[in-house]
Amino acid sequence: MAKQTMVTSVKSNNSMSTLKNVSVGIINLGIRKEKIKEIKLIRQKDIEIDYPQFPLRLASLISILKASGCDIKVLDLGIRGWIENTYDELKDISSFLSEEYDLILLYQTVHTLSEIQRLSRMLNEVEKKNGIILVCANATKKMASLILKKMKSYLDIVVYGEIELPFLLCNFNLSLEKLKGNPNVMYINAEQIKASRVGYLTEGLMNKLPLPAFEELALKDYVKINTHIPLNLSRGCSFNCKHCAVREVYGKSWRGFRLEKIRIMLERLKELTNKNITCSLMDQDIVFNLDWLEGVCRIFKSSGISWDCKLRPDWLTEEVVNRLSSGNCRNVIVSADVLYDYNPHLAQSLGKIITLDTIKKAFLLCKEKGIKATLAVIPEFYPTTKSILKLVEACEASSVALCPLRVFNTLSEDINILSSNLTEIIDKMKTKGIEISILSGMGEEGW
């Protein structure tokens, strides 16, 4: 396993003029047009897909570069295909890259082979540039290595894991060479792939991050398509599920943003959107610090913004549900990845001893407090479609989120979102009037 480091500080430097002349061209790659069409067709069948998502971590990365004095220009392809029926992707990229930049930053959240091939075709068609950095928001070190092997003719650097860290550590002196010495970076040297150590932001350093640069991306256009804004108010995951990479990407230790920072961020979001939005908290351990959670609930209630979160059913105690209810939480995604009653060996190996009774109690508590509960399952971890339907019926779920195991694959082949297995489950649920959503794994929170 790679050596992991928790970075605790950044050296202070009062002179920010060093970076004034560093120009950075940033392209948010989004997904290919064919995939957008597929998602639009699925939505016509009254099935919700959690994409497109506003790229919060890209907004955070942009804010770091701007605070350091970089001149930033952004091409946001992540939303173009959703709001424009026809556009020439290659022409837009060629025009954007025709300008001179010191560094070019490509931002990618979907790492299927099809998307890697799409990026290769793009770069093959434009004039070769130096200083190209691929930032992979939810990639592990292993995935970054595989991507760089396939893209080494085009890329100088691949950044993975907690992507803000290597840029933050450049300390007002951004360059390819400076980045190569920082954590979470992979690059080619003498035809060999070189990798720096894996590192994580400490809570103190997290709270020194500037507010995400929401205004540099097409936030209002994203909200037109998906009113749910993904937020990470804390990082870290104490679990170590073999199929999931959250812990490798964000680290084990829980670290939370200060409440005042959260309040300011919510006020900024409200100011920019001018409409009702829902914040979807992607945190893995939101109940780790109950005093912090109570503060978060107060801030949401004061802001008037509704929100949802994901929680294990055994964490949904009466105390926790009471706090969520008082804090304007409208929906809890109840994680029933695997059920001990059906698959005890797998449940034990994942450290998730969740029983049917536990889930039923969680749903009942949410119902009593007026919070919607959505049942989230990994279909492949259940023996039959019938067993999933039995679980849905037992907890009286009116909403189900399906999370196919392929979402967790490394550089997976691109296959249809609606597989035959999912279609069978969905058809049977629809006859019961159940709301259905599919977790695509295509946003920043792929896991």
VEXVO-973967 format. One record per residue: y, x, z of N, C-alpha, C in turn. Coordinates in pm, whole numbers, plus 50000, padded with zeros to 5 digits. Layout:
<atoms>
nc2/nc1/nc3/cac2/cac1/cac3/cc2/cc1/cc3
Y/X/Z/Y/X/Z/Y/X/Z;
...
</atoms>
This chain:
<atoms>
nc2/nc1/nc3/cac2/cac1/cac3/cc2/cc1/cc3
49882/50084/50000/50000/50000/50000/50124/50088/50000;
50228/50044/49929/50350/50122/49919/50420/50130/50054;
50482/50244/50078/50559/50258/50200/50677/50164/50196;
50698/50089/50305/50805/49990/50310/50909/50033/50411;
51036/50016/50375/51146/50063/50457/51245/49950/50480;
51289/49931/50603/51395/49838/50635/51525/49917/50638;
51614/49889/50543/51739/49963/50534/51840/49900/50628;
51901/49981/50711/51984/49927/50818/52133/49935/50792;
52178/50025/50705/52322/50039/50689/52358/50097/50554;
52484/50079/50520/52542/50139/50400/52661/50221/50446;
52672/50341/50396/52785/50425/50435/52916/50361/50392;
53013/50369/50477/53142/50311/50443/53216/50403/50348;
53297/50341/50262/53378/50416/50168/53501/50332/50138;
53614/50377/50184/53734/50297/50169/53790/50300/50029;
53749/50398/49950/53799/50407/49814/53709/50329/49720;
53764/50218/49666/53686/50137/49574/53725/50164/49429;
53812/50263/49408/53862/50288/49273/53759/50355/49184;
53656/50415/49244/53555/50488/49167/53494/50401/49059;
53472/50273/49090/53402/50186/48997/53493/50105/48907;
53623/50125/48917/53716/50039/48844/53690/50039/48694;
53642/50148/48640/53622/50157/48496/53477/50137/48455;
53389/50100/48552/53249/50077/48518/53235/49932/48470;
53199/49917/48344/53183/49782/48288/53034/49748/48283;
53001/49627/48327/52863/49582/48331/52850/49450/48254;
52768/49451/48150/52736/49329/48076/52608/49268/48133;
52613/49141/48173/52500/49077/48239/52452/48959/48155;
52321/48956/48126/52262/48844/48052/52156/48779/48140;
52178/48652/48173/52075/48573/48240/51984/48517/48131;
51860/48564/48124/51773/48537/48010/51718/48396/48004;
51702/48329/48119/51644/48195/48116/51503/48197/48059;
51467/48091/47987/51333/48082/47926/51347/48048/47778;
51237/48066/47704/51241/48043/47560/51255/47894/47528;
51305/47865/47408/51338/47728/47368/51216/47637/47370;
51099/47691/47331/50978/47609/47327/50942/47556/47466;
50965/47637/47567/50935/47596/47705/51033/47490/47753;
51157/47502/47711/51257/47401/47746/51218/47265/47688;
51174/47266/47563/51130/47140/47499/51012/47080/47573;
50918/47166/47616/50801/47118/47688/50842/47049/47819;
50936/47111/47892/50980/47054/48019/51053/46922/47996;
51135/46916/47893/51208/46792/47864/51112/46677/47832;
51005/46707/47761/50906/46604/47727/50833/46556/47852;
50803/46649/47943/50735/46612/48068/50824/46521/48151;
50953/46551/48155/51047/46469/48233/51057/46327/48177;
51035/46312/48049/51037/46178/47991/50922/46092/48041;
50823/46157/48101/50708/46085/48158/50727/46057/48307;
50853/46069/48354/50887/46046/48496/50816/46146/48589;
50805/46269/48541/50751/46378/48623/50862/46480/48642;
50892/46512/48767/51002/46605/48794/50951/46750/48788;
51035/46837/48731/51005/46981/48725/51120/47053/48796;
51087/47153/48878/51190/47223/48956/51262/47332/48875;
51302/47298/48754/51369/47396/48667/51450/47321/48564;
51571/47366/48525/51630/47495/48562/51687/47493/48704;
51694/47611/48763/51754/47629/48894/51876/47720/48882;
51979/47688/48958/52094/47779/48961/52047/47914/49016;
52078/48025/48947/52029/48158/48990/52113/48217/49102;
52084/48176/49224/52163/48216/49341/52162/48367/49361;
52046/48430/49345/52039/48574/49371/52114/48654/49265;
52121/48603/49144/52205/48667/49042/52352/48654/49082;
52390/48537/49131/52528/48517/49178/52561/48614/49291;
52462/48639/49378/52481/48733/49488/52496/48876/49435;
52414/48909/49336/52420/49043/49277/52555/49066/49208;
52602/48964/49137/52732/48974/49069/52843/48997/49172;
52834/48928/49285/52937/48943/49387/52941/49086/49443;
52823/49149/49456/52817/49288/49503/52888/49380/49404;
52860/49360/49275/52921/49444/49172/53072/49422/49166;
53115/49298/49178/53258/49268/49174/53330/49327/49295;
53268/49315/49412/53328/49369/49533/53340/49521/49526;
53253/49583/49445/53256/49729/49429/53356/49773/49322;
53416/49676/49254/53518/49710/49155/53471/49712/49012;
53347/49669/48985/53297/49668/48848/53366/49559/48766;
53382/49587/48638/53428/49486/48543/53305/49413/48491;
53299/49282/48512/53179/49204/48483/53203/49107/48367;
53106/49099/48278/53104/48994/48176/52964/48936/48172;
52953/48801/48169/52824/48735/48183/52795/48645/48063;
52672/48653/48012/52620/48558/47914/52506/48483/47982;
52525/48355/48008/52428/48277/48084/52341/48193/47991;
52230/48252/47944/52135/48180/47859/52046/48088/47942;
52052/48101/48074/51967/48020/48160/51995/47872/48151;
52114/47835/48104/52151/47693/48095/52182/47648/47952;
52201/47742/47859/52244/47707/47723/52150/47609/47655;
52019/47637/47662/51922/47552/47592/51909/47412/47648;
51966/47390/47767/51958/47257/47830/52077/47170/47793;
52189/47232/47760/52310/47155/47732/52348/47156/47584;
52283/47242/47506/52310/47249/47362/52179/47232/47286;
52177/47139/47193/52054/47114/47116/52023/47227/47020;
52126/47286/46964/52105/47396/46870/52198/47512/46905;
52143/47627/46915/52223/47748/46932/52138/47866/46889;
52205/47971/46844/52137/48090/46793/52133/48195/46905;
52020/48201/46974/52006/48290/47088/52029/48436/47049;
51965/48477/46941/51975/48616/46899/52118/48651/46856;
52183/48557/46789/52322/48580/46747/52413/48597/46868;
52392/48513/46968/52473/48521/47090/52453/48656/47161;
52328/48699/47168/52299/48826/47235/52356/48943/47156;
52339/48939/47025/52392/49046/46940/52543/49057/46953;
52610/48942/46954/52756/48941/46969/52796/48996/47105;
52724/48954/47208/52756/48998/47344/52738/49149/47358;
52628/49200/47302/52598/49343/47315/52675/49430/47216;
52749/49367/47125/52830/49446/47032/52949/49511/47104;
52982/49458/47221/53087/49520/47301/53030/49641/47374;
53119/49728/47415/53076/49849/47485/53069/49825/47635;
52953/49854/47694/52935/49845/47838/52879/49977/47890;
52916/50011/48011/52856/50129/48073/52711/50101/48110;
52685/49979/48157/52550/49937/48193/52527/49795/48144;
52402/49766/48107/52363/49631/48066/52255/49584/48162;
52278/49470/48225/52186/49417/48324/52123/49288/48269;
51992/49290/48252/51918/49173/48204/51848/49110/48324;
51869/48978/48342/51816/48911/48461/51706/48814/48420;
51587/48831/48479/51471/48753/48439/51397/48701/48562;
51359/48572/48558/51282/48513/48669/51143/48469/48627;
51117/48464/48496/50986/48422/48447/50919/48541/48380;
50804/48582/48434/50742/48706/48388/50608/48682/48320;
50599/48576/48242/50479/48554/48162/50480/48652/48045;
50365/48671/47984/50358/48760/47868/50447/48710/47755;
50457/48579/47740/50542/48522/47634/50688/48560/47654;
50735/48557/47780/50875/48591/47805/50900/48741/47789;
50802/48822/47824/50815/48967/47802/50822/48997/47652;
50739/48929/47575/50740/48946/47430/50872/48897/47370;
50923/48787/47424/51053/48735/47377/51163/48838/47400;
51164/48898/47517/51265/48999/47548/51250/49121/47457;
51127/49162/47430/51103/49276/47340/51159/49246/47201;
51136/49124/47152/51188/49087/47019/51341/49090/47017;
51401/49040/47124/51548/49041/47133/51603/49182/47121;
51549/49272/47203/51601/49409/47207/51567/49487/47081;
51460/49446/47015/51421/49512/46891/51517/49479/46776;
51579/49360/46787/51666/49312/46679/51810/49359/46693;
51849/49406/46809/51987/49449/46829/51994/49600/46825;
52114/49651/46808/52132/49796/46805/52090/49856/46939;
52013/49964/46932/51960/50024/47055/52073/50068/47147;
52057/50031/47275/52158/50063/47375/52097/50147/47486;
52180/50227/47549/52138/50299/47667/52189/50228/47791;
52129/50258/47905/52176/50200/48029/52133/50056/48050;
52011/50019/48003/51963/49882/48018/51876/49871/48143;
51914/49778/48229/51844/49755/48355/51786/49614/48353;
51656/49602/48374/51594/49470/48385/51578/49439/48534;
51639/49328/48577/51630/49285/48717/51534/49168/48725;
51425/49186/48797/51319/49085/48809/51324/49026/48950;
51377/48905/48959/51414/48848/49089/51297/48827/49183;
51179/48796/49132/51067/48768/49223/50945/48853/49192;
50970/48973/49139/50859/49061/49102/50824/49156/49215;
50696/49183/49228/50648/49284/49321/50651/49421/49252;
50618/49524/49328/50614/49659/49271/50509/49668/49162;
50393/49606/49183/50287/49609/49083/50330/49539/48955;
50394/49423/48970/50439/49350/48852/50546/49429/48778;
50638/49491/48851/50744/49571/48788/50684/49685/48706;
50577/49746/48758/50511/49855/48686/50450/49805/48555;
50386/49689/48560/50325/49632/48439/50432/49598/48335;
50544/49544/48380/50652/49508/48289/50710/49634/48223;
50734/49737/48304/50793/49860/48249/50700/49926/48149;
50569/49920/48173/50473/49977/48077/50485/49909/47941;
50508/49779/47941/50518/49705/47816/50655/49717/47751;
50757/49755/47833/50895/49755/47783/50961/49892/47785;
50882/49998/47801/50942/50131/47823/51023/50182/47704;
51002/50125/47586/51080/50168/47470/51223/50116/47476;
51247/50015/47559/51377/49949/47561/51453/49967/47692;
51382/49986/47802/51446/49981/47933/51463/50119/47996;
51569/50132/48075/51588/50253/48154/51534/50233/48296;
51554/50113/48350/51518/50086/48489/51470/49943/48503;
51373/49920/48593/51335/49786/48637/51361/49778/48788;
51435/49674/48828/51463/49649/48970/51381/49528/49014;
51319/49536/49131/51230/49429/49176/51250/49405/49326;
51177/49309/49382/51183/49282/49526/51319/49228/49568;
51371/49277/49680/51505/49238/49723/51606/49311/49635;
51644/49243/49527/51718/49307/49417/51858/49352/49456;
51915/49293/49560/52051/49331/49599/52055/49473/49658;
51947/49513/49722/51946/49637/49800/51984/49763/49721;
51919/49793/49607/51953/49918/49539/52098/49924/49489;
52153/49807/49451/52293/49805/49406/52388/49822/49524;
52354/49761/49636/52437/49773/49756/52443/49918/49803;
52330/49988/49791/52323/50126/49839/52392/50226/49747;
52433/50182/49628/52508/50273/49540/52643/50308/49599;
52690/50223/49692/52809/50258/49772/52927/50298/49684;
52967/50207/49595/53085/50226/49510/53070/50340/49410;
52947/50370/49375/52924/50479/49279/52806/50443/49189;
52817/50331/49120/52706/50279/49041/52680/50363/48917;
52554/50403/48901/52510/50473/48782/52358/50466/48777;
52301/50495/48662/52155/50494/48650/52093/50596/48746;
52150/50714/48754/52094/50818/48839/52101/50779/48986;
52211/50717/49024/52226/50674/49163/52124/50565/49196;
52103/50472/49104/52005/50365/49126/51865/50421/49143;
51830/50521/49064/51694/50576/49067/51657/50635/49204;
51756/50669/49283/51727/50724/49414/51719/50618/49523;
51738/50491/49487/51740/50383/49585/51609/50304/49586;
51583/50228/49692/51459/50148/49699/51451/50042/49590;
51327/49996/49564/51300/49883/49475/51338/49909/49329;
51321/50033/49287/51358/50073/49151/51241/50146/49086;
51218/50118/48958/51114/50184/48881/51175/50230/48749;
51137/50351/48702/51198/50405/48582/51101/50503/48515;
51136/50543/48392/51055/50637/48315/51117/50776/48324;
51033/50874/48354/51078/51014/48358/50969/51099/48293;
51003/51164/48182/50907/51248/48108/50781/51168/48074;
50804/51047/48021/50696/50958/47976/50610/50904/48091;
50649/50933/48215/50574/50883/48330/50657/50781/48408;
50588/50678/48460/50657/50579/48542/50676/50634/48683;
50799/50634/48727/50832/50680/48862/50881/50560/48943;
50843/50556/49069/50881/50444/49155/50938/50494/49287;
51048/50434/49328/51103/50465/49460/51029/50381/49565;
51064/50397/49689/50998/50323/49796/51038/50175/49793;
50958/50092/49857/50991/49951/49875/51081/49937/49997;
51190/49865/49983/51283/49850/50095/51328/49707/50114;
51376/49676/50233/51424/49541/50266/51558/49550/50338;
51640/49449/50316/51767/49439/50387/51743/49399/50532;
51814/49461/50623/51810/49414/50761/51901/49293/50774;
51892/49226/50889/51978/49111/50913/52125/49152/50912;
52153/49268/50969/52292/49314/50971/52347/49339/50831;
52266/49402/50745/52310/49431/50610/52318/49304/50526;
52224/49210/50549/52231/49080/50480/52365/49013/50505;
52411/49021/50629/52535/48952/50664/52660/49025/50618;
52643/49143/50561/52754/49213/50498/52765/49182/50349;
52666/49110/50296/52671/49072/50155/52789/48980/50130;
52864/49001/50022/52973/48908/49990/52918/48771/49951;
53003/48670/49956/52964/48536/49917/52919/48536/49771;
52808/48467/49736/52765/48463/49595/52878/48421/49501;
52883/48486/49386/52989/48458/49287/52951/48335/49205;
52955/48217/49268/52918/48093/49200/53000/48071/49074;
53128/48109/49079/53220/48080/48969/53191/48162/48844;
53113/48270/48855/53083/48354/48739/52970/48298/48654;
52901/48196/48704/52792/48133/48630/52825/47985/48610;
52752/47921/48520/52785/47783/48482/52731/47684/48584;
52781/47691/48707/52730/47609/48815/52736/47460/48783;
52849/47412/48730/52864/47269/48701/52764/47223/48595;
52732/47310/48500/52633/47274/48397/52493/47266/48457;
52462/47358/48549/52332/47351/48617/52318/47221/48694;
52425/47182/48762/52421/47061/48845/52404/46936/48760;
52453/46939/48636/52433/46824/48547/52285/46801/48519;
52207/46908/48514/52064/46899/48484/51981/46884/48609;
52019/46956/48715/51942/46957/48839/52039/46965/48956;
52053/46855/49031/52149/46851/49141/52101/46927/49264;
51980/46980/49259/51927/47059/49371/51967/47206/49353;
52040/47259/49449/52081/47400/49447/51990/47478/49542;
51914/47576/49491/51827/47654/49581/51908/47749/49668;
51878/47751/49798/51945/47842/49890/51842/47914/49976;
51870/48039/50005/51794/48116/50104/51887/48145/50220;
51866/48079/50333/51949/48105/50450/51885/48209/50540;
51760/48242/50512/51690/48347/50586/51588/48411/50493;
51537/48525/50534/51436/48594/50455/51323/48642/50545;
51209/48668/50481/51093/48715/50555/50987/48608/50570;
50861/48650/50573/50749/48557/50590/50642/48624/50676;
50604/48558/50784/50507/48617/50877/50364/48604/50829;
50342/48526/50722/50207/48507/50670/50177/48610/50562;
50051/48622/50529/50012/48722/50429/49904/48664/50338;
49936/48550/50276/49840/48484/50187/49810/48573/50067;
49683/48587/50035/49642/48679/49929/49695/48639/49792;
49717/48508/49771/49760/48461/49640/49911/48461/49625;
49985/48493/49732/50130/48477/49734/50199/48611/49759;
50314/48631/49694/50383/48760/49704/50514/48753/49781;
50543/48641/49846/50670/48627/49917/50689/48738/50020;
50584/48766/50095/50596/48869/50199/50624/49005/50139;
50563/49035/50026/50587/49165/49962/50728/49173/49905;
50780/49060/49855/50914/49059/49797/51021/49062/49905;
51005/48983/50011/51110/48966/50112/51080/49034/50245;
50959/49085/50264/50925/49148/50390/50868/49051/50491;
50816/49105/50601/50751/49024/50704/50850/48972/50808;
50945/49056/50847/51035/49021/50957/51136/48914/50916;
51156/48818/51005/51254/48712/50980/51395/48766/51002;
51483/48737/50907/51625/48773/50920/51707/48656/50870;
51804/48613/50948/51884/48497/50911/52031/48531/50889;
52096/48454/50801/52240/48469/50784/52312/48410/50905;
52427/48466/50936/52509/48411/51044/52552/48269/51010;
52566/48186/51112/52601/48046/51089/52737/48031/51022;
52831/48115/51057/52964/48106/50996/52957/48137/50847;
52873/48231/50810/52857/48265/50669/52796/48147/50592;
52700/48080/50656/52637/47962/50595/52740/47851/50577;
52822/47830/50679/52925/47725/50670/53021/47751/50554;
53066/47874/50540/53160/47909/50433/53095/47889/50297;
52968/47927/50284/52898/47912/50157/52884/47765/50118;
52850/47678/50213/52837/47536/50184/52971/47475/50145;
53078/47514/50212/53211/47464/50178/53251/47507/50037;
53214/47630/50001/53245/47679/49867/53168/47601/49762;
53041/47573/49788/52960/47494/49695/53018/47355/49676;
53057/47294/49785/53113/47160/49781/53243/47158/49699;
53323/47260/49719/53450/47272/49647/53430/47287/49497;
53328/47363/49457/53307/47393/49316/53237/47281/49240;
53151/47205/49306/53072/47103/49235/53142/46968/49224;
53227/46936/49321/53300/46809/49318/53210/46687/49306;
53089/46698/49354/52998/46583/49349/52888/46604/49452;
52806/46502/49468/52697/46513/49564/52589/46607/49511;
52551/46702/49592/52441/46792/49558/52342/46792/49675;
52225/46842/49649/52126/46862/49754/52090/47009/49756;
52096/47069/49872/52057/47209/49886/51908/47216/49919;
51833/47286/49837/51690/47303/49861/51667/47439/49926;
51633/47436/50055/51612/47561/50127/51476/47618/50093;
51476/47743/50044/51353/47807/50002/51295/47896/50111;
51356/47891/50231/51313/47974/50343/51166/47950/50378;
51096/48056/50416/50955/48045/50452/50935/48013/50599;
51024/48062/50685/51009/48045/50831/51136/47985/50891;
51176/47868/50844/51303/47810/50888/51303/47775/51036;
51185/47757/51096/51178/47720/51238/51152/47842/51327;
51162/47962/51272/51136/48083/51349/51230/48093/51470;
51357/48059/51447/51459/48063/51553/51517/47923/51566;
51473/47849/51668/51514/47709/51681/51662/47693/51713;
51720/47786/51785/51864/47780/51812/51942/47796/51682;
51898/47889/51599/51961/47909/51468/51945/47784/51383;
51824/47724/51384/51799/47602/51306/51891/47490/51352;
51910/47476/51483/51998/47371/51533/52141/47391/51482;
52184/47518/51477/52316/47548/51423/52326/47514/51275;
52221/47545/51199/52217/47512/51056/52228/47361/51037;
52155/47285/51119/52159/47138/51109/52299/47085/51137;
52367/47141/51235/52504/47097/51266/52597/47123/51148;
52581/47237/51084/52667/47273/50971/52645/47178/50854;
52520/47148/50824/52491/47055/50714/52547/46916/50745;
52531/46872/50867/52582/46739/50904/52734/46735/50888;
52801/46840/50932/52946/46847/50922/52993/46852/50776;
52916/46919/50691/52954/46934/50550/52932/46806/50470;
52840/46721/50517/52807/46600/50443/52711/46625/50328;
52661/46747/50316/52566/46782/50209/52424/46757/50258;
52347/46685/50179/52207/46664/50215/52124/46785/50173;
52004/46797/50231/51923/46915/50203/51776/46882/50223;
51692/46966/50167/51549/46956/50192/51494/47094/50223;
51375/47097/50277/51313/47224/50314/51162/47210/50306;
51093/47322/50311/50947/47319/50311/50896/47373/50443;
50795/47306/50498/50741/47343/50628/50591/47317/50633;
50522/47399/50710/50382/47371/50740/50374/47247/50830;
50273/47162/50814/50265/47042/50897/50248/47070/51046;
50184/47184/51079/50167/47215/51221/50297/47263/51285;
50401/47288/51205/50531/47324/51259/50622/47202/51275;
50580/47089/51221/50662/46968/51228/50639/46896/51360;
50687/46956/51466/50678/46895/51599/50789/46791/51612;
50780/46712/51717/50883/46609/51740/51020/46674/51758;
51024/46789/51828/51151/46859/51849/51213/46902/51716;
51132/46959/51629/51182/47006/51499/51227/46888/51414;
51147/46783/51406/51182/46667/51324/51310/46601/51374;
51328/46595/51505/51452/46539/51560/51574/46618/51513;
51562/46749/51512/51674/46833/51469/51702/46814/51320;
51597/46810/51241/51615/46791/51097/51682/46656/51069;
51636/46552/51138/51689/46418/51117/51838/46411/51152;
51876/46476/51263/52016/46473/51305/52105/46559/51216;
52043/46647/51137/52119/46742/51057/52129/46708/50910;
52104/46582/50873/52122/46537/50733/52012/46586/50640;
51897/46629/50695/51782/46666/50611/51719/46539/50556;
51704/46530/50423/51655/46409/50360/51508/46414/50318;
51456/46535/50303/51320/46547/50251/51256/46674/50304;
51132/46663/50352/51055/46780/50394/50934/46793/50303;
50922/46908/50236/50804/46935/50155/50697/46989/50249;
50596/46909/50275/50493/46943/50373/50384/47025/50303;
50371/47151/50340/50280/47242/50272/50136/47218/50317;
50059/47157/50228/49916/47138/50252/49841/47214/50144;
49877/47344/50129/49817/47427/50024/49665/47410/50022;
49608/47423/50140/49462/47413/50154/49433/47337/50283;
49332/47253/50280/49297/47171/50395/49168/47222/50459;
49173/47247/50590/49056/47300/50661/48935/47206/50647;
48959/47077/50646/48850/46979/50636/48769/46997/50509;
48834/47040/50402/48767/47052/50272/48723/47194/50241;
48799/47293/50290/48773/47432/50252/48797/47524/50373;
48710/47515/50475/48734/47589/50600/48738/47740/50583;
48652/47795/50497/48648/47940/50480/48780/47990/50423;
48831/47926/50318/48958/47968/50258/49074/47948/50355;
49072/47835/50425/49180/47808/50521/49186/47915/50629;
49071/47957/50678/49067/48063/50780/49115/48197/50724;
49074/48227/50602/49113/48355/50542/49265/48362/50518;
49327/48246/50494/49472/48240/50473/49549/48224/50603;
49478/48202/50713/49544/48180/50841/49614/48047/50848;
49564/47948/50774/49625/47815/50772/49521/47711/50813;
49502/47699/50942/49403/47604/50993/49472/47467/51005;
49490/47404/50891/49560/47276/50884/49458/47166/50856;
49454/47068/50945/49356/46959/50932/49423/46832/50882;
49341/46738/50843/49392/46609/50796/49471/46540/50906;
49423/46546/51030/49494/46484/51142/49633/46544/51160;
49644/46677/51143/49773/46745/51157/49873/46694/51053;
49827/46678/50930/49915/46630/50823/49956/46485/50847;
49863/46403/50890/49894/46262/50917/50000/46249/51025;
49988/46330/51130/50086/46326/51239/50224/46370/51189;
50228/46473/51104/50355/46522/51050/50424/46413/50967;
50347/46346/50883/50403/46239/50799/50453/46123/50884;
50380/46090/50988/50419/45980/51076/50550/46013/51147;
50565/46136/51195/50688/46178/51262/50808/46169/51167;
50790/46216/51045/50899/46210/50947/50937/46065/50917;
50838/45980/50902/50862/45839/50873/50940/45773/50986;
50904/45802/51111/50971/45743/51227/51118/45785/51235;
51149/45906/51186/51286/45957/51193/51363/45938/51063;
51305/45865/50968/51376/45835/50845/51388/45949/50748;
51298/46047/50756/51298/46160/50663/51184/46142/50562;
51218/46158/50437/51114/46152/50333/51023/46274/50346;
50894/46252/50330/50798/46364/50334/50725/46371/50200;
50726/46490/50140/50657/46514/50013/50537/46604/50039;
50422/46561/49994/50299/46638/50013/50286/46743/49904;
50276/46870/49942/50262/46979/49845/50122/47038/49852;
50052/47041/49739/49915/47093/49736/49896/47190/49620;
49804/47284/49639/49756/47370/49531/49624/47308/49484;
49622/47240/49370/49503/47164/49328/49375/47246/49327;
49385/47374/49287/49266/47458/49276/49199/47485/49410;
49271/47463/49521/49216/47486/49654/49146/47362/49710;
49137/47257/49628/49068/47134/49669/48943/47117/49584;
48834/47069/49642/48707/47064/49569/48708/46970/49450;
48777/46857/49462/48779/46757/49354/48913/46686/49352;
48940/46620/49241/49059/46534/49232/49052/46424/49337;
48932/46375/49359/48913/46268/49457/48956/46312/49597;
48930/46438/49632/48968/46486/49765/49120/46490/49782;
49192/46522/49675/49338/46521/49680/49389/46378/49697;
49332/46286/49621/49373/46145/49630/49343/46088/49768;
49233/46133/49827/49197/46087/49962/49301/46135/50063;
49347/46259/50047/49451/46313/50135/49582/46235/50119;
49620/46209/49994/49743/46134/49967/49739/45996/50034;
49624/45931/50022/49608/45797/50079/49608/45802/50233;
49544/45905/50289/49532/45914/50435/49668/45933/50502;
49757/46010/50441/49888/46033/50503/49995/45940/50447;
49954/45848/50360/50044/45747/50302/50163/45813/50234;
50135/45919/50157/50242/45991/50088/50291/45912/49968;
50422/45900/49956/50481/45833/49841/50531/45933/49737;
50526/46061/49775/50574/46168/49687/50482/46289/49699;
50442/46346/49585/50351/46461/49584/50405/46569/49492;
50402/46693/49540/50440/46809/49460/50316/46893/49433;
50286/46913/49305/50169/46991/49265/50212/47133/49233;
50144/47229/49294/50176/47370/49272/50053/47442/49219;
50035/47448/49087/49916/47511/49029/49904/47658/49068;
49784/47705/49083/49759/47843/49124/49813/47943/49023;
49825/47903/48897/49876/47995/48794/50018/48042/48823;
50091/47964/48905/50227/48001/48942/50229/48138/49009;
50119/48175/49076/50115/48298/49153/50060/48416/49073;
50022/48394/48948/49959/48499/48870/50058/48609/48832;
50008/48730/48817/50088/48842/48772/50082/48851/48619;
50200/48845/48556/50207/48851/48409/50104/48759/48344;
50108/48634/48380/50009/48539/48330/50035/48504/48184;
49931/48459/48118/49948/48403/47985/50028/48274/47997;
50109/48245/47897/50187/48123/47900/50100/48006/47856;
50077/47911/47946/49997/47794/47912/50078/47670/47941;
50030/47557/47890/50101/47432/47910/50117/47400/48057;
50234/47349/48094/50259/47311/48233/50163/47202/48275;
50138/47107/48184/50044/46999/48213/49904/47036/48162;
49826/47099/48246/49688/47130/48211/49605/47002/48220;
49483/47006/48169/49397/46888/48174/49368/46845/48316;
49354/46944/48406/49327/46914/48546/49445/46840/48610;
49567/46890/48585/49685/46825/48640/49705/46686/48581;
49679/46672/48453/49696/46542/48388/49606/46437/48451;
49483/46474/48483/49390/46381/48548/49443/46337/48684;
49493/46434/48763/49547/46402/48895/49669/46311/48883;
49759/46347/48791/49883/46272/48773/49856/46129/48729;
49766/46112/48633/49735/45977/48582/49686/45886/48694;
49603/45940/48782/49548/45859/48891/49653/45829/48997;
49745/45922/49019/49852/45898/49117/49953/45797/49065;
49979/45800/48936/50077/45708/48878/50035/45563/48895;
49906/45538/48890/49858/45400/48908/49888/45349/49049;
49914/45441/49141/49945/45403/49279/50095/45407/49307;
50175/45431/49202/50321/45432/49217/50376/45551/49292;
50307/45664/49288/50349/45783/49363/50444/45868/49279;
50554/45913/49341/50645/46006/49274/50575/46142/49260;
50589/46202/49141/50518/46327/49113/50615/46434/49066;
50599/46553/49121/50674/46669/49074/50579/46787/49059;
50618/46880/48974/50537/47000/48952/50623/47122/48983;
50571/47210/49068/50640/47335/49098/50603/47436/48990;
50702/47476/48913/50675/47556/48793/50663/47705/48820;
50726/47753/48927/50729/47897/48952/50821/47973/48861;
50911/47902/48791/50996/47967/48692/51134/48004/48745;
51170/47955/48863/51300/47988/48919/51294/48116/48999;
51400/48143/49074/51405/48264/49156/51298/48261/49264;
51268/48140/49312/51164/48126/49414/51033/48092/49347;
50979/48187/49273/50854/48164/49200/50736/48135/49290;
50745/48180/49415/50634/48160/49507/50677/48063/49617;
</atoms>
